[in-house]
Amino acid sequence: MRTSTCKTTATTKIKSVCFDRIASSKGRFFGILLTDGERVNAQFRSQSEKYITVFDKHAKQTRRLLKARIATATV
């Protein structure tokens, strides 16, 4: 299984590549590190211009995260 880490930076192109990888995760779980240090084991559900909706595996709930809060995603 191929694992890649994408860091979101201020560059719009890098962010779009990162969120494209998340969207193409095909229902698999992946790791997200938020800017406040919280780690989420998540499954992609949907995304909009500013938000991403994921299922949090440990909390067993759907979460809506602001894309700007995502520091790193391991897909």
N, C-alpha and C positions, 0 to 999 in steps of 0.2 A: 504494500500500500504506500502510495506516495504522499508525503506530508510536506507542506510548504508553509512558511510563515510570511505574512505580509503585514508590514507596518504602515499605518495610515499617517500621512504627513500632510502638510499644508497644500501639497501639490494635488490638484484635482485629478490629473491623469492617474496617479498612483492610487488614490482613493477609489476611483472607479474600477480599476483592475482588481483591487482587494475585494470590493463588494461584488464584483462579477464572479470571483472565485467562490465567495460564500454562497451566492445564489446558485452556483452550479454544483454544490456539494451533494445534491441528489438525495436528500433525506438523511444523510449521515450526520453524526454529531461531530462538533468541532469546538475548539477552545477560543474564548474571547477574553482578553485582558482589557479592562476599562481604565480610564485615566485616573480614577480614584484608587486603583489597586485591586478592585474586585475581579475575581475570575469566574467565568460562567462557562459551563459545559452546555452548549446550545445546539439546537437543530433549527435550521432556517425555515421560516414560514412565509414571509413576504417582506417587501421593502417599498418605501416611498422615497421622495426626494431627500427628506431629512431624517427619516426613521427606518429602523429595521426591526421586524417582529420575529422573535425566536421563541422556541420552547426551551425553558431552563430544565435540564434533566434532573438536577438535584432538588430544586424547589418544587418540581412538578407543576409548573405554571407557565403560562405564556407571558412574555415580557416584551415591551415596546421600548427599544433603546434608541437614544439619539446617536446618529452616526458620528458626530463630533466627539462623543465620549469614548469611542472605541480606539484603543491605542494599538493593539496587536490582535491578529486573528491567526490561529493555526488550523489550516484546513488540510 
